[in-house]
């Protein structure tokens, strides 16, 4: 099944593990990268233009790309985190087409589907990734977020915010 079939947000969230037999694990390995320090000066957010679902494999791909660019350019002078969590379990009603597959098809009879993956439901204006950097790393962080946005479905924009500096 194509991933574009799961971009639209339809119906209620299907996330209760106790009712789902064999829910697949999330493919996101880490939710944070870099070193957290309280004195970062800038925060950058990757925000979608529309409400959508993002599959866990797409989030992991974007996270790896983001982390790679930031690690190469800023070494450990950044902190990045995934803000979208894939709680929603995706289902597929498998239909086998072709010769000698007649006995496996039942059409829409008992068409609830089996779990095949996970997705994060993200509202318009809600961040997908958050990056904290110092003022000299803003350009690299913006470049990394643009690359990560290309690995995700639909369009995104970057919100840059200067954090309040500590009084000292």
N, C-alpha and C positions, 0 to 999 in steps of 0.2 A: 504494500500500500504506500502511496506517496505521502510525504510529509505535509504537503500543502493541504491535504484533506483534514489535517488536525489544527490548522491555524485559527479557524473561527471558534469563538467561544459559544458553545451551544449547551443549553440545559444546565442542570445542577452539577456541581463538582462531584466526581466519583472518587472519593479518597479514603473511605472507611476500610482500613486494612482487615478488620475483624469480619467483614462481610465478603471480602474478595479472596477467592482461592488462588493462591500463587501469584500475588502481585509482584511485578518485576522490581528489582532494586534500582535506585537512581544511579545513573552513570557518572554523576559529578563526584570526583574523587576528593577535592578540597574546595572549601568555600572561601578561604582567605589565602592571600599570598603577600609576601613582603614582610616588613617589620613594622609593628604598630608603635608609633611614638605620639605623645600628646601635643607636640609642638609643630605639627604640619600646618602649613599656611594656606593651602588651597585644596578644595574638594571638587572633584569632577564626577558627574553622574551621566550615565547613558540611559536615556529615557525614550520609550517608544511613542510614536505619534498617534497610534490607535490601540484599542484594547485587543489583545491577542493571546494565543497559547504558544509557548516556545517549548519544543521537545528537549529533553534532558541531554541528548547527544549534541544538539546545536549549542546549548549553553556550555557544555564541556569543551567543545571545539573553540568557541569564542573565548572562554576562560584561558585555555592553553595559549592561544594567539596573543591575548592581552598580557599574560604573564611573561611570555617569551620576549616581547618587545620591551616591556618595562624592566625586566632583568638585564637585558643587554645594554640599555641606555642609562638606567639609573642604579644598577646593582641592587643595593638594599635600601635605597632612599625613597621608598614608596610603600603604600599599603593598599591592596586591592581586595575587594570582597564581592561575592555574588549575592545580590539582594533578592533575586527571584528563586523560589524553591519549588521543585517539581513534585507537587503533592498529588495532582490529578492523574488518575490511571486511565490510559487510553485503551479502547477495546476495538477489536476487529471481528466482523462476521466473515470468516474465510469462505470464499467461493472458489472452487476449483473448476476451471474450464478446460475443455479439450476432450480428446477421445477417451472413452472408458472411465469417465469421472461422473457418470450419471448418478450413481448410488450415493455419492457424497453430498450432493446438493439438495438442500431443502428449501431454497428460496428464502422467504421472510418468516418461515415457521421457526420459532425459537431463535430469533435473530439477535439476541442480546450481545453476543460476542465474547471473546476471550481476551484477557489482558495481554497487551503486546508492548507497552512502553509507558513512560511517564511524561508529563508536561507541566510547565509552570503557567498558571494563568496570571497575566500581567495587565493591569488596568492602564488606561491612557494617563500619562504623567507620573506613573510609578517607576522608580529606577530599577534597572536590571543589574547594572554594575556600578560600584562606587570606588573611586580611587582617591587617595589622599597623598599629596606630594608637597614639596617645598616649591617656592616660586621659580627656581631654575629648572624644575622638571615638568612644568605645566605643558610645554610644547610636546614633549615625549608622551605624556599621559593622554593628551588630546589625540595624537597620532595612533596610539595603542587602542583607544576607545573607538576611533573610526574604523580601524581594522576589525575589531571585535564586532562592531555593528554590521559589517559586511557578511559575517558568518551567520547572522541571525535573520529570521524572516521579517518582512516589512521594513519600514523606514524608522530611523532614530535620529535624535538630536542630542547634543552634549550641553549640559548645564554646568557652567563653571562658577564657583562661589569662593570668595576669599573668606577664610575663617577668622574669627576674632583672635587677635594675638594676646597672649597672656601678659598681664600687667606685671612689671617687675622692676 
